Amino acid sequence: MTHTIRTASVVINGRNVAIEWTKAAQSELSRRDNPLIVELELYFSCLVKKFVHFREDAGDRETVAANERLLLYYRPVTSTACSFAVAERLGRQPEMELHTRAVGRISPKKVSLDFTRGRWKGDFSL
């Protein structure tokens, strides 16, 4: 990711998380009427995977604000099954949120966001 012009820091699970976004992302954020919701999902299944989802609504989840137009939340989940047939049908395994002491000690360290070719892109490190 190049041309990062904005940075912020938020606290998730008691730890500082660095947020950076590009000039293109800032431009797209400025066009929005409502804040962009960024879900940072740590998915424990057959393998551990990271996903960044861009949402219009956080549901009942608590968010942290990088600024007035950019809100984030972190969501560790686990699969309830590990079946290729189910994954094919649903696009992934069925899931449930994790709320354990061990998972509560995990948080992202850095989040990077961009807007390119009409789409949001993101990544985070642990």
Residue frames relative to the residue before (quaternion, step in Angstrom):
aa qw qx qy qz dx dy dz
M 1.0000 0.0000 0.0000 0.0000 0.00 0.00 0.00
T 0.1163 -0.8198 0.5598 0.0318 3.56 -0.78 0.99
H 0.8132 0.3100 -0.2155 0.4429 3.51 -1.36 0.21
T 0.1719 0.7806 -0.5749 0.1748 3.57 0.85 0.94
I 0.0632 -0.8267 0.5588 0.0169 3.56 -0.69 1.05
R 0.7609 0.3026 -0.1774 0.5459 3.57 1.19 -0.39
T 0.0085 0.7756 -0.6312 0.0052 3.51 -1.10 0.74
A 0.0049 0.7633 -0.6460 -0.0020 3.52 -1.25 0.47
S 0.2353 -0.7335 0.6121 0.1787 3.53 -1.33 0.16
V 0.0466 -0.7712 0.6347 0.0135 3.55 -1.00 0.87
V 0.3732 -0.6994 0.5559 0.2501 3.57 -1.28 0.20
I 0.0315 0.7633 -0.6428 0.0559 3.55 -0.86 1.08
N 0.8354 -0.0030 -0.0570 0.5466 3.58 -0.81 1.06
G 0.7065 -0.4964 0.2536 0.4360 3.57 1.02 0.85
R 0.6712 0.4686 -0.2942 0.4934 3.58 1.27 0.15
N 0.5059 -0.6367 0.4895 0.3148 3.55 -1.14 0.69
V 0.1004 -0.7708 0.6284 0.0285 3.54 -1.01 0.92
A 0.2970 -0.7520 0.5652 0.1635 3.59 -0.74 1.08
I 0.1197 -0.7697 0.6256 0.0435 3.55 -0.95 0.97
E 0.0355 0.7787 -0.6262 0.0128 3.57 -0.99 0.83
W 0.0075 0.7922 -0.6101 0.0118 3.54 -1.10 0.72
T 0.5499 -0.6659 0.4245 0.2722 3.50 -1.16 0.79
K 0.6871 -0.4472 0.3776 0.4305 3.53 -1.36 0.14
A 0.6440 0.5157 -0.3201 0.4657 3.60 1.00 -0.82
A 0.6434 0.5074 -0.3204 0.4753 3.59 1.01 -0.77
Q 0.6422 0.5166 -0.3245 0.4641 3.60 0.96 -0.82
S 0.6343 0.5330 -0.3239 0.4569 3.56 1.01 -0.82
E 0.6785 0.4786 -0.2848 0.4790 3.59 0.94 -0.89
L 0.6193 0.5318 -0.3407 0.4665 3.59 1.02 -0.73
S 0.6499 0.5364 -0.3092 0.4408 3.58 1.00 -0.83
R 0.6546 0.5215 -0.3044 0.4548 3.60 1.15 -0.58
R 0.6119 0.6022 -0.3387 0.3850 3.58 1.17 -0.53
D 0.4270 -0.6771 0.5398 0.2604 3.53 -1.17 0.67
N 0.7745 0.2335 -0.1070 0.5781 3.57 1.13 -0.75
P 0.6110 -0.5567 0.4014 0.3946 3.58 -1.16 0.46
L 0.4251 -0.6451 0.5694 0.2810 3.54 -1.24 0.54
I 0.2377 -0.7545 0.5975 0.1310 3.56 -0.91 0.95
V 0.1096 -0.7930 0.5985 0.0296 3.58 -0.76 1.06
E 0.1616 -0.7802 0.6010 0.0635 3.56 -0.66 1.17
L 0.1650 -0.7567 0.6285 0.0715 3.56 -0.82 1.07
E 0.0445 -0.8412 0.5379 -0.0328 3.56 -0.18 1.30
L 0.1204 -0.7392 0.6593 0.0661 3.54 -0.92 0.99
Y 0.1173 -0.8472 0.5177 -0.0209 3.54 -0.34 1.35
F 0.1352 -0.7798 0.6101 0.0386 3.55 -0.51 1.26
S 0.1742 0.7638 -0.5985 0.1674 3.57 -0.52 1.19
C 0.7904 -0.1169 0.1456 0.5835 3.55 -0.89 -0.90
L 0.7480 0.0910 -0.0490 0.6556 3.56 1.25 -0.66
V 0.4517 -0.6346 0.5303 0.3348 3.59 -1.22 0.30
K 0.0033 -0.8022 0.5953 -0.0454 3.57 -0.84 1.04
K 0.2659 -0.7271 0.6075 0.1777 3.53 -1.28 0.50
F 0.0289 -0.7783 0.6272 0.0019 3.55 -1.03 0.85
V 0.1571 -0.7261 0.6567 0.1297 3.54 -1.23 0.58
H 0.0848 -0.7954 0.6001 0.0031 3.56 -0.66 1.19
F 0.2466 -0.7528 0.5943 0.1389 3.56 -1.04 0.79
R 0.0662 -0.8337 0.5454 -0.0548 3.55 -0.56 1.23
E 0.4263 -0.6603 0.5508 0.2810 3.52 -1.32 0.33
D 0.7856 0.1693 -0.0586 0.5922 3.58 1.22 -0.51
A 0.3568 -0.7439 0.5275 0.2026 3.59 -1.02 0.75
G 0.4233 -0.6750 0.4925 0.3502 3.59 1.22 -0.08
D 0.7523 -0.3472 0.2650 0.4933 3.57 -0.87 -0.90
R 0.4493 0.7061 -0.4425 0.3222 3.58 1.25 0.25
E 0.4552 -0.6722 0.5162 0.2730 3.54 -1.09 0.78
T 0.1743 -0.7903 0.5823 0.0770 3.58 -0.87 0.96
V 0.2528 -0.6979 0.6362 0.2107 3.51 -1.39 0.23
A 0.3681 -0.7576 0.5065 0.1845 3.56 -1.01 0.85
A 0.2804 -0.7111 0.6212 0.1728 3.55 -0.91 0.99
N 0.7327 -0.1655 0.0884 0.6541 3.54 1.27 -0.64
E 0.7497 -0.4164 0.2600 0.4439 3.61 -1.25 -0.08
R 0.7497 0.3760 -0.2115 0.5019 3.61 1.19 -0.36
L 0.7396 0.3516 -0.1915 0.5410 3.58 1.28 -0.02
L 0.0189 0.7950 -0.6010 0.0806 3.55 -0.50 1.29
L 0.1233 -0.8016 0.5835 0.0424 3.57 -1.07 0.75
Y 0.0315 0.7531 -0.6543 -0.0605 3.49 -1.36 0.32
Y 0.3503 -0.7234 0.5700 0.1704 3.51 -1.25 0.67
R 0.0244 -0.8276 0.5583 -0.0536 3.56 -0.81 1.02
P 0.1054 -0.7794 0.6150 0.0561 3.62 -0.30 1.20
V 0.0025 -0.7934 0.6074 -0.0387 3.57 -0.92 0.95
T 0.1808 -0.7498 0.6193 0.1471 3.53 -1.32 0.24
S 0.4950 -0.6337 0.4916 0.3342 3.54 -1.17 0.47
T 0.3875 -0.7120 0.5371 0.2332 3.56 -1.16 0.60
A 0.7686 0.1437 -0.1025 0.6150 3.58 1.33 -0.06
C 0.1890 -0.7560 0.6097 0.1449 3.55 -1.24 0.18
S 0.2984 0.7634 -0.4960 0.2867 3.54 0.52 1.27
F 0.4504 -0.6906 0.4933 0.2771 3.58 -0.81 0.96
A 0.6308 0.5424 -0.3381 0.4399 3.61 0.99 -0.76
V 0.6697 0.4787 -0.2948 0.4853 3.58 0.94 -0.90
A 0.6477 0.5231 -0.3180 0.4536 3.58 0.93 -0.86
E 0.6426 0.5171 -0.3223 0.4646 3.59 0.96 -0.79
R 0.6848 0.4920 -0.2814 0.4580 3.56 0.93 -0.94
L 0.7815 0.3457 -0.1670 0.4918 3.62 0.90 -0.94
G 0.4862 -0.6463 0.4501 0.3786 3.59 1.18 -0.44
R 0.7636 -0.0388 -0.0037 0.6445 3.56 1.37 -0.11
Q 0.6344 -0.5243 0.3898 0.4131 3.58 -1.26 0.14
P 0.5689 -0.5347 0.4660 0.4164 3.62 -1.19 0.40
E 0.1613 -0.8252 0.5392 0.0469 3.59 -1.02 0.73
M 0.0792 -0.7356 0.6640 0.1083 3.48 -1.43 0.18
E 0.5282 -0.6336 0.4600 0.3287 3.55 -1.13 0.65
L 0.3341 -0.7292 0.5677 0.1854 3.54 -1.18 0.71
H 0.0203 0.7745 -0.6311 0.0390 3.55 -0.94 0.95
T 0.3078 0.7431 -0.5331 0.2625 3.55 0.38 1.25
R 0.6559 -0.5084 0.3768 0.4115 3.55 -1.24 0.36
A 0.6574 0.5205 -0.3144 0.4449 3.60 0.92 -0.91
V 0.6845 0.4629 -0.2886 0.4836 3.59 0.87 -0.89
G 0.6101 0.5701 -0.3400 0.4327 3.58 1.11 -0.61
R 0.6554 0.4913 -0.3146 0.4796 3.58 1.24 -0.30
I 0.6167 0.5207 -0.3476 0.4772 3.59 1.28 -0.09
S 0.1448 0.7688 -0.6177 0.0801 3.55 -1.00 0.81
P 0.5901 -0.5502 0.4345 0.4004 3.56 -1.20 0.42
K 0.3506 -0.7146 0.5612 0.2271 3.55 -1.24 0.49
K 0.8026 0.0016 0.0552 0.5939 3.55 0.97 -0.90
V 0.1287 -0.7659 0.6281 0.0483 3.57 -1.05 0.90
S 0.0840 -0.7862 0.6118 0.0229 3.57 -0.92 0.96
L 0.0595 -0.8123 0.5799 -0.0185 3.57 -0.83 1.06
D 0.0049 0.7771 -0.6289 0.0243 3.53 -1.17 0.72
F 0.1796 -0.7286 0.6445 0.1468 3.55 -1.31 0.35
T 0.1732 0.7945 -0.5545 0.1772 3.55 -0.43 1.24
R 0.8433 0.0791 -0.1051 0.5211 3.55 -1.04 0.86
G 0.7138 -0.4902 0.2440 0.4365 3.55 1.01 0.89
R 0.7155 0.4095 -0.2503 0.5076 3.60 1.24 0.21
W 0.4576 -0.6448 0.5409 0.2869 3.52 -1.22 0.63
K 0.0442 -0.7635 0.6440 0.0190 3.54 -1.12 0.77
G 0.0688 0.8120 -0.5764 0.0603 3.55 -1.05 0.70
D 0.0545 -0.7615 0.6451 0.0297 3.49 -1.34 0.40
F 0.0415 -0.7828 0.6163 0.0755 3.55 -1.24 0.34
S 0.2922 -0.7371 0.5840 0.1738 3.52 -1.23 0.57
L 0.3452 -0.7295 0.5564 0.1978 3.54 -1.23 0.56
